Amino acid sequence: MGNKNKLLPFIKKIIYENCGDVIDSFCDLFAGTGSVSQAFNNKHTKIISNDQLISNYFPLCTFLLNNDSDITNVQEKIKYLNSLKPKANNYFSLRYGGTFYTLDNAKKIGLIRNAIDKISDSHSEKQILVTSLMYAMDKIANTVGHYDAYRKSMNYTKPIKLRLPKLEKKVINHNNVILNEDANTAVKKVKSDVLYLDPPYNSRHYCDAYHLLENVAIWKKLPTFGKAEKIDRKHIKSRYCFKDASIVFEELIMNAKAKHIFLSYNSTRNSRHGRSNSKISDYAIKKILTKKGKLRIFETSHPEFTTGKSVSNSEHVERLFYCKVM
Ligand SMILES: C[S@@+](CC[C@H](N)C(=O)[O-])C[C@H]1O[C@@H](n2cnc3c(N)ncnc32)[C@H](O)[C@@H]1O
């Protein structure tokens, strides 16, 4: 949800054109899957990547840190995890078996996640193995792509299979930093040439959509609630999804220490589904960014993300706000 993969050529072009070919440091405060961080990741650029969800933090560490885990060792462990044969029910299968996953897959996921905690020799190894598990889970989830709900009929019956994540050790800058904090806290600690911001823009919380992966990443066997068996998410609700998002955004911009600030922000205002409407108006964005520097807005047409309910708008334009800090 909100992944910027398709927009990367546009984002890269605008950022490199305005900041030069060599960027010393690039900070991605709402990094999500890390697609934008990875697009700027090279030996010469220090990447600072942050997301408040642990289910994003683990993959960010896996793909962006030059950790010392031995790949052959990790490969062996993945082979072992794939060979496990589940029998009894466990924490995971009792909650998500027969709904989000087939009962067999759910039992195996629970068994694998328990085993990861036992066999990991280091934090980084655990992060890689949990990332491998979450990616494999996503492929066989009985959903429409997020975990707010499951499909009525069980459509994904393939057995789960973990793979070794593609680790790009050679191109990773040794100074990269990955954080797992609220963006408004993280911003006070970092300084960078480029600050890229991709906050949620409507009232759909990422912690609601990805509660299940978050539960697996945390693995404290927390109580779950409701039809979708969600964990308590009060502490990870994003302030960018509420109506006073512009106040939170202004606070972040005022605390930012960067030469160039880029913001991806969707402009949906009058959607039939109120939850899809953006929380910060263009007027507020322009006012806030103009206080910090000189503003330009770049646009490209891009198919809008829909949850399957709203009609996709072919006129939709995706914007990148650029503030050259003065
Ligand atoms: C639009 S997505 C980012 C997508 C990302 N650019 C990509 O290409 O995958 C927004 C991300 O911000 C995170 N997030 C939301 N509110 C946050 C906050 N207050 N602090 C840190 N991260 C937050 C969400 O967990 C989500 O991963």
The ligand as an SDF file (V2000), in Angstrom:
LIG
                    3D

 27 29  0  0  0  0  0  0  0  0999 V2000
    3.2020    5.8490    1.9860 C   0  0  0  0  0  0  0  0  0  0  0  0
    4.0180    4.6860    2.9850 S   0  0  0  0  0  0  0  0  0  0  0  0
    5.6710    4.8040    2.4560 C   0  0  0  0  0  0  0  0  0  0  0  0
    5.9220    3.9940    1.2380 C   0  0  0  0  0  0  0  0  0  0  0  0
    7.3790    3.9360    0.8370 C   0  0  0  0  0  0  0  0  0  0  0  0
    7.8520    5.1800    0.3120 N   0  0  0  0  0  0  0  0  0  0  0  0
    7.5680    2.8220   -0.1660 C   0  0  0  0  0  0  0  0  0  0  0  0
    7.8680    3.0920   -1.3330 O   0  0  0  0  0  0  0  0  0  0  0  0
    7.3770    1.6700    0.2150 O   0  0  0  0  0  0  0  0  0  0  0  0
    4.0460    5.4590    4.5530 C   0  0  0  0  0  0  0  0  0  0  0  0
    4.8610    4.7380    5.6120 C   0  0  0  0  0  0  0  0  0  0  0  0
    4.9890    5.6150    6.7300 O   0  0  0  0  0  0  0  0  0  0  0  0
    4.9280    4.8610    7.9240 C   0  0  0  0  0  0  0  0  0  0  0  0
    4.4660    5.8060    8.9470 N   0  0  0  0  0  0  0  0  0  0  0  0
    3.2270    6.3200    9.1190 C   0  0  0  0  0  0  0  0  0  0  0  0
    3.2290    7.2450   10.0770 N   0  0  0  0  0  0  0  0  0  0  0  0
    4.4960    7.3170   10.5540 C   0  0  0  0  0  0  0  0  0  0  0  0
    5.1260    8.0880   11.5550 C   0  0  0  0  0  0  0  0  0  0  0  0
    4.4350    8.9750   12.2800 N   0  0  0  0  0  0  0  0  0  0  0  0
    6.4340    7.9090   11.7660 N   0  0  0  0  0  0  0  0  0  0  0  0
    7.1510    6.9880   11.0410 C   0  0  0  0  0  0  0  0  0  0  0  0
    6.6080    6.2260   10.0820 N   0  0  0  0  0  0  0  0  0  0  0  0
    5.2960    6.3850    9.8320 C   0  0  0  0  0  0  0  0  0  0  0  0
    3.9670    3.7240    7.6270 C   0  0  0  0  0  0  0  0  0  0  0  0
    4.2250    2.6220    8.4650 O   0  0  0  0  0  0  0  0  0  0  0  0
    4.2550    3.4560    6.1440 C   0  0  0  0  0  0  0  0  0  0  0  0
    5.1880    2.4280    6.0030 O   0  0  0  0  0  0  0  0  0  0  0  0
  1  2  1  0
  2  3  1  0
  2 10  1  0
  3  4  1  0
  4  5  1  0
  5  6  1  0
  5  7  1  0
  7  8  2  0
  7  9  1  0
 10 11  1  0
 11 12  1  0
 11 26  1  0
 12 13  1  0
 13 14  1  0
 13 24  1  0
 14 15  1  0
 14 23  1  0
 15 16  2  0
 16 17  1  0
 17 18  1  0
 17 23  2  0
 18 19  1  0
 18 20  2  0
 20 21  1  0
 21 22  2  0
 22 23  1  0
 24 25  1  0
 24 26  1  0
 26 27  1  0
M  CHG  2   2   1   9  -1
M  END
$$$$
